[in-house]
Amino acid sequence: MNKFGILAMLMLATGCHVTDPGHVGVAVDWNGTQAVPLQPGMNTINPITTNVYDYSTQVQVYDASAIASSNDLQVVEADLAVNYQIMADDIVLMYNEVGMHGKVESVIMRPIVQEAVKTVTAKYTAEELITKREVVKGAITVLITEQLADRNIYVTEVAFTNFTFDEDFQEAVEAKQIAEQLAAQTANEVEVAKQNALKDVAQADADAQSILLRATAQAEANRLLADSLTPRLLQDKAIQRWNGVQPRVVGGTEGLIISLD
C-alpha cells in the first residue's frame, strides 16, 4: 500500500474530514445538525455517527431564464446571470432550510428571480421595456438583491445576457425608432434652413439700411455744398483762378465784344 492509501486509512480510522478552501462543512450526526460549521482544513469527526456536507462560501453564478409579460401583454424573455455568495455564518441555517447546497438555486433563487422579472416588466409597456431598458434592469436587480438578502444570500452582481421580445414586435419598434430619428433630423434641417433664411433677410436689411444712410449723408453733403456757393463766393473763386489774360469774348447787356488782338 502506498503512502496515500495509508494516509486515507489513518484518516478513516481517526475520523478526519478535510474541508477545502472556500468551503465550510455542515456536520450532521444522530442528534441533528451541529451549530458550528467545520472550517477549511482538517477536522476531527466521529465517522460512524457523523456525516459532513460541504458548502461553498465563494462567489458563484446562477444562470437564470425568465419569461414575463409587459403591461400591454407583450411576451418578453430575460436571461440573466446572478453572482451570489453565502456567508459561512449562515451555512448551517441554509442547510437546515433547504438541505444540500445544490438546492439553494432551485428552491430559493429560481422563484425569486422569476417573480422579480415578472413584477418589474408588468409595470412597463413593451416599448418602454426597450427604451428604458437600463431602468428596468436596475429595478430587477434591486428587487432580486433585496429578496435574496432576506434569505441570507448576498448578491454581488446581476448581469443581463439577453432581453428580447417577439421578433415581429422587435422589428416594429426598431422601425418606429428609425422613423422618429429621421423625423427629428428633418425637423432639425428645416430649423437650420429657417435660421439661415432669417440671417439672409437680416443681412439684406442691414445692407439696405447702410446704402440709405450713405445716400442720405451724400445728399446732405451736396445740399450743404450748394447752400455755401453764394454769388460773392463764386466771384472770389473766379478771381483766384484768373491768370491775368483778358477774355477774347465778353458777354454783357449790350451784346458781345470780340477782341481783335
C-alpha positions in Angstrom: 0.0 0.0 0.0 1.4 3.4 -0.9 1.6 6.4 1.4 -1.6 7.9 0.1 -3.5 4.8 0.9 -2.0 4.6 4.3 -3.0 8.3 4.9 -6.6 7.6 3.8 -6.8 4.6 6.1 -5.5 6.7 9.0 -8.0 9.5 8.3 -10.8 7.0 8.2 -9.7 5.3 11.3 -9.3 8.5 13.3 -12.4 10.2 11.9 -10.9 13.1 10.0 -12.6 15.3 7.4 -10.8 17.7 5.1 -12.8 20.8 4.1 -11.5 22.5 1.0 -10.5 26.2 1.0 -13.5 28.4 0.2 -15.9 26.0 1.8 -17.3 25.1 5.2 -18.6 21.7 6.3 -22.0 21.1 7.8 -21.7 18.2 10.3 -24.8 16.2 10.8 -24.9 13.5 13.5 -27.6 11.4 15.2 -28.6 14.4 17.3 -29.1 16.7 14.3 -27.1 19.5 12.7 -24.1 20.8 14.6 -24.5 24.5 15.2 -20.9 25.4 14.2 -19.7 24.6 10.7 -16.4 22.9 10.1 -13.8 25.4 8.9 -11.4 24.8 5.9 -8.7 22.3 6.7 -8.6 19.0 8.6 -11.4 18.4 11.1 -11.9 15.5 13.5 -15.3 13.8 13.4 -16.9 10.6 14.5 -17.1 8.7 11.2 -19.7 6.3 12.5 -22.3 8.9 13.7 -21.4 12.0 11.7 -21.8 12.9 8.0 -20.3 16.1 6.6 -21.7 18.1 3.7 -19.5 20.8 2.2 -21.0 24.2 1.3 -19.2 26.8 -0.8 -18.6 30.3 0.6 -17.2 31.5 -2.7 -18.9 33.8 -5.2 -20.9 31.6 -7.5 -23.0 32.2 -10.6 -26.6 31.3 -11.1 -27.7 31.3 -14.7 -31.5 32.0 -14.9 -34.1 32.5 -17.6 -37.5 34.1 -17.1 -40.5 34.7 -19.3 -42.9 37.5 -18.4 -45.4 39.9 -19.9 -45.3 43.6 -20.3 -48.1 46.0 -19.2 -49.5 45.7 -22.8 -49.3 41.9 -22.8 -46.2 41.5 -25.0 -44.1 38.5 -24.1 -40.5 39.2 -23.0 -37.7 36.8 -22.3 -34.8 37.6 -20.0 -31.6 35.7 -19.5 -29.5 36.8 -16.6 -26.5 35.7 -14.5 -26.7 36.3 -10.7 -23.4 36.3 -8.9 -24.1 35.4 -5.3 -22.4 34.3 -2.1 -23.5 32.6 1.1 -21.6 33.6 4.2 -20.0 31.0 6.5 -22.1 32.0 9.5 -25.3 31.4 7.5 -24.4 28.0 6.1 -25.9 25.8 8.9 -29.1 27.8 8.7 -29.2 27.4 5.0 -28.7 23.6 5.3 -31.5 23.3 7.8 -33.8 25.2 5.4 -33.1 23.6 2.0 -30.6 20.7 2.6 -27.8 20.2 0.2 -26.1 23.1 -1.5 -27.4 22.2 -4.9 -30.9 23.0 -3.8 -30.2 26.7 -3.0 -30.6 27.7 -6.5 -33.6 25.6 -7.4 -35.5 26.1 -4.1 -34.7 29.7 -3.2 -33.2 31.6 -6.0 -35.2 30.4 -9.0 -38.7 31.5 -7.8 -37.3 34.9 -6.5 -35.6 35.7 -9.8 -38.7 34.6 -11.8 -41.0 36.7 -9.7 -38.7 39.8 -9.8 -38.6 39.8 -13.6 -42.4 39.4 -13.8 -43.1 42.1 -11.2 -40.9 44.7 -12.8 -41.8 44.0 -16.5 -45.5 44.2 -15.7 -45.1 47.9 -14.8 -43.9 48.9 -18.3 -45.2 48.7 -21.8 -43.2 46.7 -24.3 -41.9 49.8 -25.9 -40.8 51.2 -22.5 -39.0 48.0 -21.8 -36.9 48.7 -24.8 -36.4 52.5 -24.5 -36.0 52.3 -20.7 -34.0 49.1 -20.7 -31.4 50.2 -18.2 -34.0 51.5 -15.8 -35.9 48.1 -16.0 -32.7 46.1 -15.4 -31.8 48.3 -12.4 -35.2 47.7 -10.9 -35.0 44.0 -11.4 -31.5 43.9 -9.9 -32.6 45.8 -6.8 -35.6 43.5 -6.2 -33.6 40.3 -6.6 -30.8 41.7 -4.3 -33.2 42.7 -1.5 -35.3 39.5 -1.6 -32.3 37.1 -1.7 -30.6 39.1 1.2 -33.7 38.2 3.3 -32.8 34.6 2.7 -29.1 35.0 3.6 -27.9 35.0 0.0 -25.9 38.0 -0.9 -25.8 39.2 -4.5 -22.7 40.8 -5.8 -23.8 41.4 -9.4 -26.7 40.8 -11.8 -25.8 40.7 -15.5 -28.4 40.6 -18.2 -27.2 38.4 -21.1 -30.4 38.6 -23.1 -33.6 40.7 -23.0 -35.8 40.0 -26.1 -39.3 40.3 -27.4 -41.2 38.6 -30.2 -39.2 39.1 -33.4 -42.1 40.9 -35.3 -42.6 43.3 -32.4 -38.9 44.0 -32.1 -38.7 44.9 -35.7 -41.7 47.2 -35.5 -40.3 49.1 -32.6 -36.9 49.4 -34.3 -38.7 50.7 -37.4 -40.6 53.3 -35.3 -37.4 54.5 -33.7 -35.7 54.9 -37.1 -38.7 56.9 -38.3 -38.6 59.1 -35.3 -34.9 59.7 -35.7 -35.4 60.7 -39.4 -38.3 63.0 -38.5 -36.1 64.7 -35.8 -33.3 65.0 -38.3 -35.7 66.6 -40.9 -37.1 69.0 -38.3 -33.6 70.0 -37.4 -32.7 70.6 -41.1 -35.8 72.7 -41.5 -34.9 74.8 -38.5 -31.4 75.3 -39.7 -32.7 76.4 -43.1 -35.2 78.8 -41.4 -32.4 80.3 -39.3 -30.2 80.7 -42.4 -33.1 82.5 -44.2 -33.7 84.8 -41.3 -30.0 85.5 -41.3 -30.0 86.4 -45.0 -33.0 88.7 -44.5 -31.3 90.4 -41.7 -28.2 90.9 -43.7 -30.1 92.3 -46.7 -31.9 94.7 -44.4 -28.7 95.8 -42.9 -27.2 96.3 -46.4 -30.2 98.4 -47.4 -30.0 100.5 -44.3 -26.3 101.1 -44.9 -27.0 102.2 -48.5 -29.8 104.5 -47.4 -27.6 106.1 -44.7 -24.8 106.6 -47.2 -27.2 108.2 -49.8 -28.7 110.4 -47.1 -25.3 111.5 -46.0 -24.3 112.3 -49.6 -27.4 114.2 -50.3 -26.9 116.3 -47.1 -23.4 117.0 -48.1 -24.5 118.1 -51.6 -27.2 120.4 -50.0 -24.7 122.0 -47.7 -22.2 122.5 -50.6 -24.9 124.1 -52.7 -26.0 126.4 -49.9 -22.4 127.5 -49.4 -21.9 128.6 -53.1 -23.1 132.2 -52.9 -22.6 134.7 -55.9 -19.9 136.5 -54.0 -18.1 133.3 -53.2 -18.2 132.2 -56.8 -16.8 135.6 -57.9 -14.0 135.3 -55.4 -13.1 131.8 -56.6 -13.1 133.1 -60.3 -10.8 135.9 -59.4 -8.5 133.5 -57.5 -8.3 131.2 -60.6 -7.8 134.2 -63.2 -4.4 134.1 -64.9 -4.4 137.9 -65.8 -5.3 137.4 -69.5 -8.3 139.4 -70.8 -11.0 137.1 -72.2 -11.4 137.3 -76.0 -15.2 137.3 -75.7 -17.0 139.2 -73.1 -20.7 138.9 -72.6 -22.7 141.8 -71.3 -26.1 143.6 -71.5 -25.1 145.3 -74.8 -24.1 142.2 -76.7 -20.7 140.6 -77.4 -17.4 142.4 -77.7 -14.8 140.5 -79.7 -11.2 141.4 -79.2 -9.1 141.5 -82.5 -5.8 141.4 -80.7 
